[in-house]
Amino acid sequence: MDQPDHGARLQARIVPLLCFTVFFSVLNGTMFNVAVPDIADEFVLSPGKVSWVLTAYIVVFAVAAVTYGKLADLYPVRDLITIGLLLFNAGAILGYFSAWYPLLVVARVVQASGGGAIPAMAMLVATHYFPPESRGRVLGALASTVAFAAGVGPVVGGFLAGQLHWRFLFLLSIATLVAIPLFRRLLPRPEKSGRLFDLRGALLLAGTVGLLLMFVAQRELWALPAGAVALAAFVGHIRRAADPFVPPDLFASRYYRGGLLTVFLAVGTVFGLFFLMPMLLRQVHQLETWRIGLVIFPGAVSAAILGHLGGRLADRLGGPVMVRGGLLLLLAGFFLLAAFAAARVEVLVAILVVSYVGFAFIQASLAKTISLTLSHRHLGVGMGFYNLVFFTSGAFGAAIAGQLLELIPQLFPEVSPVAPFRLVFLVAAITVAASLLWFRAVFSSPPP
């Protein structure tokens, strides 16, 4: 079948389906943030213990994303997304009926192990089944969906948890079951490759990410050397293994390495923003939960609308141009937040629109830029590792923002309530500026 015709048919039928499933996947990860206090009260948990509802989900989700990307080199995409959606919903049902906190954490882990397939397979479909000249618009649609779901997650979570119960957040995921027969009908079924899956490499990578995140989020000092040992074991293993989980030559391209570092630096600040804004609006501006959602909502909607435009412009102008544009918007947003954190709410709404649109531009154009640096045989695992870095950076960004927000008043007890937020936003702006300079240096000439 001719690839352009096949791509046009897939775009018309599958892209809306991908956006539908990605929306619920991201929504599930963000709407539980507002329910954490209710979960802590119901199970009588300390902040450190209840945070595992979020931490365990993010770690497993991130590792699952790269795992499914690797499995896509071995097995049909439609089978993997079917398994992912079944696990995603099995975890949701288990979570709804969890009357014991450890079982709730297990439910979130099961859900994350399936949910990681959704963005991984969506990214793979966009980069594998669409030609480079139309890839940006597909990734733009996905980026818009991610930004919109991230923005409305706290609104949906606050409404359901406040009006009904936090357990009802799990039931939203069940809507994705309708996508399974549609994916199985529309996606092709290629032959299996016959290669083996490197389970040991996957476990070592999962251990590395989990231990390093535990060090940052929980301040467990022992986790840092343990994570370093796990990382060294992972690197040694993939160098020796005949068919490693992540092939070492994946990182041979300086463009791929540079793109990953840009993702880690920039996206981490965005997830920090998702974490900080509800706290700023509650602690400094004294807003109720439903009003916090209304302040965030316009930015999410703007990103959803303009993310499509960013993807189309990436096809027309090139991915690197739009990455730089998105980073500049994000940089401006953080500087403005640092300057006007205590300003009127209407001012914050406008600044958040700038920041969210910058994020949507970055996500669509950077994914396309990175995909074009990969060979066909590395496309699945390469984009899977991109997803790992994307979501892991989000976990690190939110954790570091929280630690700074807690540490600054301890070091400077006399500061005003808004001062810690200003400083964290300034740190985020400096980080985005560093990512912009790094990206410009790496992509000063186009990839071969």
Buried (B, 14 or more C-beta within 10 A) or exposed (E): EEEEEBBEEBBEEBBEBBBBBBBBBBBBBBBBBBBBEBBBEBBEBEEEBBBBBBBBBBBBBBBBBBBBBBBBBBBBBBBBBBBBBBBBBBBBBBBBEBEEBEEBBBBBBBBBBBBBBBBBBBBBBBBBBBEEEBBBBBBBBBBBBBBBBBBBBBBBBBBBBBEEEBBBBBBBBBEBEEBBEBBBEBBEEEEEEEEEBBEBBBBBBBBBBBBBBBBBBBEBEEBBEBBBEBBEBBBEBBEEBEBBBBBEEBEEBEBBBBBBBBBBBBBBBBBBBBBBBBBBBBBBBEBEBEBBBBBBBBBBBBBBBBBBBBBBBBBEEBBBBBBBBBBBBBBBBBBBBBBBBBBEEEBBBBBBBBBBBBBBBBBBBBBBBBBBBBEEEBBBBBBBBBBBBBBBBBBBBBBBBBBBBEEBBEEEEEEEEBBBBBBBBBBBBBBBBBBBEBBBEBBEEEBE
